[in-house]
Amino acid sequence: MPQYLILLYEDEQSWAEASDEKSAEILAEHGAFGERHRDALRGGSALQPQATATTIRGWNTGSPTVTDGPFAETKEALGGFYLIEAADLDEALAIARDVPTPFGGVEVRPVRVFD
């Protein structure tokens, strides 16, 4: 069955400003999402803030450079992901519509299979 990655992009500042109660509510919604879609879920996790990222670039120069920070700084940063199995894109989108992302949105991408 095809796999899809659901990428969660959210405004980190909104998360930082959220009350403990709001954060707990959102995490509970993710728990409920996981229960509703447990048959399709194959993995997933939240990520640390983009300030903790380290980027490596320049393999084609023969001397990759390591720098602190994300690949690109944006208002909505990649904050987590779910790996799911779904019969097709329509089913994957139906599952993705159910992901709680009060401070942003999601991107759905099929996992590429190399033969």
C-alpha positions as CSV (number, residue, x, y, z in Angstrom):
1,M,0.0,0.0,0.0
2,P,1.4,3.5,-0.8
3,Q,2.8,5.6,2.0
4,Y,2.4,9.3,2.4
5,L,4.2,11.8,4.7
6,I,2.0,14.4,6.3
7,L,4.3,17.4,7.1
8,L,3.0,19.7,9.8
9,Y,4.0,23.4,9.3
10,E,3.1,25.8,12.1
11,D,3.9,29.2,13.5
12,E,6.4,28.5,16.3
13,Q,5.7,31.9,17.9
14,S,2.0,30.9,18.4
15,W,3.1,27.7,20.1
16,A,5.5,29.6,22.3
17,E,2.7,32.0,23.3
18,A,0.1,29.3,23.9
19,S,-1.1,28.6,27.4
20,D,-0.3,25.4,29.1
21,E,-4.0,24.5,28.8
22,K,-4.1,25.2,25.1
23,S,-0.9,23.2,24.5
24,A,-2.3,20.2,26.5
25,E,-5.6,20.5,24.5
26,I,-3.7,20.3,21.2
27,L,-1.5,17.4,22.3
28,A,-4.7,15.6,23.4
29,E,-6.2,16.2,19.9
30,H,-3.1,14.6,18.4
31,G,-3.5,11.6,20.7
32,A,-7.2,11.3,19.6
33,F,-6.0,11.7,15.9
34,G,-3.6,8.8,16.5
35,E,-6.3,6.6,17.9
36,R,-8.8,7.4,15.1
37,H,-6.1,6.6,12.4
38,R,-4.0,4.0,14.1
39,D,-4.6,1.5,11.3
40,A,-3.0,3.9,8.8
41,L,-0.2,5.4,11.0
42,R,3.2,4.0,10.5
43,G,5.1,6.6,12.5
44,G,5.4,10.2,13.3
45,S,6.9,12.7,15.8
46,A,7.1,16.3,16.8
47,L,10.4,18.2,16.0
48,Q,12.3,20.6,18.2
49,P,12.1,24.3,17.1
50,Q,13.9,25.4,14.0
51,A,16.5,27.3,16.1
52,T,17.9,23.8,17.0
53,A,18.4,22.8,13.4
54,T,21.8,22.4,11.8
55,T,22.2,22.6,8.0
56,I,24.8,20.9,5.8
57,R,25.3,22.3,2.3
58,G,27.8,22.1,-0.5
59,W,28.4,18.4,-1.2
60,N,29.0,19.3,-4.9
61,T,31.9,21.6,-3.9
62,G,33.8,18.7,-2.3
63,S,33.7,20.4,1.1
64,P,30.3,20.4,2.8
65,T,29.7,23.3,5.1
66,V,27.9,22.9,8.4
67,T,25.9,25.9,9.8
68,D,23.6,26.5,12.7
69,G,20.0,27.1,11.8
70,P,17.3,25.7,9.5
71,F,17.6,25.2,5.7
72,A,15.3,28.2,5.3
73,E,13.8,30.5,7.9
74,T,10.0,31.0,7.5
75,K,7.1,32.0,9.6
76,E,5.6,28.5,9.5
77,A,8.3,25.9,10.2
78,L,8.3,22.2,9.9
79,G,7.2,21.1,13.4
80,G,6.4,17.4,12.9
81,F,5.3,14.6,10.7
82,Y,3.1,11.6,10.4
83,L,3.9,8.6,8.1
84,I,0.8,6.9,6.9
85,E,-0.3,4.2,4.6
86,A,-3.4,4.9,2.4
87,A,-4.9,3.3,-0.7
88,D,-4.5,6.5,-2.7
89,L,-4.0,10.3,-2.4
90,D,-7.7,10.9,-1.7
91,E,-7.6,8.7,1.3
92,A,-4.3,10.3,2.5
93,L,-5.9,13.7,2.1
94,A,-8.9,12.6,4.2
95,I,-6.6,11.6,7.0
96,A,-4.5,14.7,6.7
97,R,-7.6,16.9,7.0
98,D,-8.1,15.5,10.4
99,V,-4.6,16.5,11.7
100,P,-4.9,19.2,14.4
101,T,-2.8,22.2,13.3
102,P,-4.3,25.3,14.9
103,F,-1.3,27.4,14.1
104,G,-0.7,26.4,10.5
105,G,-1.4,23.6,8.1
106,V,-0.1,20.4,6.6
107,E,1.5,19.2,3.4
108,V,0.9,15.7,2.0
109,R,3.6,14.0,-0.1
110,P,3.8,10.5,-1.4
111,V,6.8,8.5,-0.4
112,R,8.9,7.7,-3.4
113,V,9.6,4.0,-4.0
114,F,12.8,3.1,-5.9
115,D,12.7,-0.3,-7.7
